[in-house]
Amino acid sequence: MTHEPSPQLPGPSLPGPSFWWRATLLVLARPRLWWTAVRQALRLARRRWWTRAPFLPLPDPEYLQFRFETQYGADGLPDPHDLVEYLEWCQNEM
């Protein structure tokens, strides 16, 4: 009897480009959140992000999938306004 790995079920996918563009525009429209957004991007970035393409301080995709699923559920649609609320919360906590 051989052991065959079970097929991986597709997990929740990350939001598409339209979410990220809308979220970026919402943050850009609020200059008071810019430094908070930069600080949080660096805090969530993968370790040694500068050594791997695309050489941007991006979070690990698995971490993002986990966070989106815990907030919105497996089939939920993320709202870009929640990013603004999160950054405002971070700013108030500092």
C-alpha positions as CSV (number, residue, x, y, z in Angstrom):
1,M,0.0,0.0,0.0
2,T,1.4,3.3,-1.0
3,H,0.7,6.6,0.6
4,E,-0.5,9.2,-1.8
5,P,-0.8,12.8,-0.6
6,S,-4.4,14.0,-0.5
7,P,-5.2,16.7,-3.0
8,Q,-5.0,20.2,-1.6
9,L,-8.3,21.9,-1.6
10,P,-8.1,25.5,-2.9
11,G,-8.1,27.9,0.0
12,P,-9.6,31.3,0.0
13,S,-8.0,33.6,-2.5
14,L,-6.7,37.0,-1.9
15,P,-8.6,40.1,-3.1
16,G,-8.1,41.1,-6.7
17,P,-6.3,44.2,-8.0
18,S,-9.5,46.3,-7.8
19,F,-9.5,45.9,-4.0
20,W,-5.9,47.0,-3.7
21,W,-6.3,50.0,-6.1
22,R,-9.4,51.2,-4.2
23,A,-7.7,50.7,-0.8
24,T,-4.6,52.6,-2.0
25,L,-6.7,55.5,-3.3
26,L,-8.6,55.7,0.0
27,V,-5.3,55.9,1.9
28,L,-3.8,58.4,-0.5
29,A,-6.8,60.6,0.0
30,R,-5.9,60.8,3.7
31,P,-2.4,62.2,4.1
32,R,-2.7,61.9,7.9
33,L,-2.6,58.1,7.5
34,W,0.4,57.9,5.2
35,W,3.1,57.4,7.9
36,T,0.9,54.9,9.7
37,A,0.4,53.0,6.4
38,V,4.1,52.9,5.8
39,R,4.9,51.8,9.4
40,Q,2.3,49.1,9.2
41,A,3.5,47.9,5.8
42,L,7.0,47.5,7.2
43,R,5.8,45.8,10.3
44,L,3.8,43.2,8.3
45,A,6.5,42.7,5.6
46,R,8.1,39.3,5.2
47,R,11.5,39.0,6.8
48,R,14.3,40.0,4.5
49,W,11.8,41.2,1.9
50,W,14.5,43.1,0.1
51,T,16.2,39.8,-1.0
52,R,13.2,38.4,-2.9
53,A,11.3,39.7,-5.9
54,P,9.3,41.9,-6.2
55,F,11.6,43.6,-3.6
56,L,8.7,45.3,-1.9
57,P,7.8,45.2,1.8
58,L,4.8,42.9,1.2
59,P,3.2,40.6,3.8
60,D,3.4,36.8,3.3
61,P,0.4,35.8,1.0
62,E,-0.5,32.9,3.4
63,Y,-0.7,35.4,6.3
64,L,-2.9,37.7,4.2
65,Q,-5.2,34.7,3.3
66,F,-5.5,33.8,6.9
67,R,-6.3,37.4,8.0
68,F,-8.9,37.9,5.2
69,E,-10.6,34.6,6.0
70,T,-10.8,35.3,9.7
71,Q,-12.3,38.7,9.1
72,Y,-14.6,38.0,6.1
73,G,-15.0,34.2,6.1
74,A,-14.1,31.9,3.3
75,D,-16.5,33.5,0.8
76,G,-16.6,37.1,2.1
77,L,-15.8,40.1,0.1
78,P,-13.2,42.5,1.7
79,D,-14.1,46.2,1.9
80,P,-11.3,48.6,1.2
81,H,-12.8,51.0,3.8
82,D,-11.8,48.5,6.5
83,L,-8.2,49.2,5.7
84,V,-8.7,52.8,6.4
85,E,-10.4,52.0,9.7
86,Y,-7.6,49.6,10.6
87,L,-5.0,52.4,9.9
88,E,-7.0,54.9,12.0
89,W,-7.1,52.4,14.8
90,C,-3.3,51.8,14.6
91,Q,-2.8,55.6,14.6
92,N,-4.9,56.0,17.7
93,E,-3.0,53.2,19.5
94,M,0.4,54.8,18.9
